Amino acid sequence: MLYQLFDYLQSSGRHIAGAGLWQYISFRAIIAGVIALLTSMWFGKYFIALLKRKHISETQRDEKTDPFNTKKVGVPTMGGIVIIVAILVAVLLVGRLTNIYMILMLVTTLLMGLLGFLDDYIKTFRHNKEGLNGWVKIAGQVMLGLIVGLTLRYSPVAVMNETINVQIENNTEVVYKSPDVKSTRTTIPFVKHHNANYADMFSFLGDTWKYKAGWIFFVLLIVFVVAAVSNGANLNDGMDGMCAGNSAIIGIALLILSYVSGSTIWADYFDVMYIPGSEELVVFLGAFVGALIGYLWYNTYPAQIFMGDTGSLTLGGIIGVCACIIHKELLIPILCGVFLMESVSVIGQRFYYKLGKRKGKKQRLWKRTPLHDHFRTSLEQVEQLDPGSTVLFKGSNELHHETKITLRFWIVTILLAAFTILTLKIR
């Protein structure tokens, strides 16, 4: 709203001091981050008080398997609403709401937020620990993936330039770029001139059909990325501050990548595809990071509120969609390595356990999953919960408090985020 207001005043010839600042992405991104942070802190305080008055809280978290016996009774849930409200307030105030990519991010936030809210509602008010049916969650994630993929395919303004060259001629900056095209090209790490076209995978179909097949593959890949990242974030949300902190770090990395993709100068410097309009994602991600930092004011140990699926599914959806919009989805396994480890640990544990069951054995890969729980679980506790079971990766006998585990996971995510940014030059 503020962007539109100052843009109107500028275009109408009314010169107001400072109005021109709103044209700068960096300025609006910082303002969006500050607004989201303050909104998250202010609204969070009253939202927590409201939930406590209404006795809306999550059930007791696994006290038996916590070696430190941390009692978390009566802690309000659905804290993801705080994050969503903070993002929306900031974006609606300083974002360019006509931008197609901003619209997609708002749709992502609202759709995934609704999906997570329904899950939390069933768990909290209907006292059903299973929550929303798994197929309904998948259907929602598929719907979002299709919306994003088909918009990128058919929207006339969702285009890209594969090559761009910025030169100084007669003291004037001149931009030479390839034609605006719709493309299934993506950035692949560690390769010089690192763009690959999904359509090339289907060259055997001929020139006409390979592009259609390439778009179908790209849309399906977006669906997979959205589902994978949102579920990974959901699994990572098991300790105070864990998911919010990791997501904020990932958000900063995506903000940098979006800035590079939306800038002619930086896209030329790093030799990556230029995506006109994607610079508006920097404003959204500024709000995203600010909202998460403000939320951490209440979510760090000992947590005063849990984000629930309302938050974790939304965070994962935002990260996945943003990466696909700027065609950096192949960097997700590196950038979201912590989410990937959490998902792989759960899948591997189930597969290994079922494999042993067929042989009449009780066997586990880890003491407990998701992976972060492995580090605060003892072999004695495993024996109590599942007598006679063996653990392949026992690890150290030293158990860690969740604050130490959370901080170490944050450090791992920082390293992965830094390495993701470095892939722009390591090739």
Protein Blocks (a to p, Z undefined) as FASTA:
>chain_A
ZZmmmmmmmmnopacehklmmmpmklmmmmmmmmmmmmmmmmmmmmmmmmmmnopacdde
hkllmmnlpacehiaehklmmmmmmmmmmmmmmmcfkbmklmmmmmmmmmmmmmmmmmmm
mmmmnopaklpafklmmmmmmmmmmmmmmmmmmmmklccdfbdcdddeehiacddddddd
ddfbdcdehiahiacdfklmmmmnojklmmmmmmmmmmmmmmmmmmmmmmmmmmmmmbgh
klmmmmmmmmmmmmmmmmmmmpmklmmmnopacdehjlmmmmmmmmmmmmmmmmmmmmpc
cdfbdebjmlmmmmmmmmmmmmmmnopmmmmmmmmmmmmmmmmmmmmmmmmmmmmmmnop
acdfbfbdcfklmmmccfklmmmmmghiacfblojabdcdfklmmmmmmmmmmmmmmmmm
mmmmnZZ
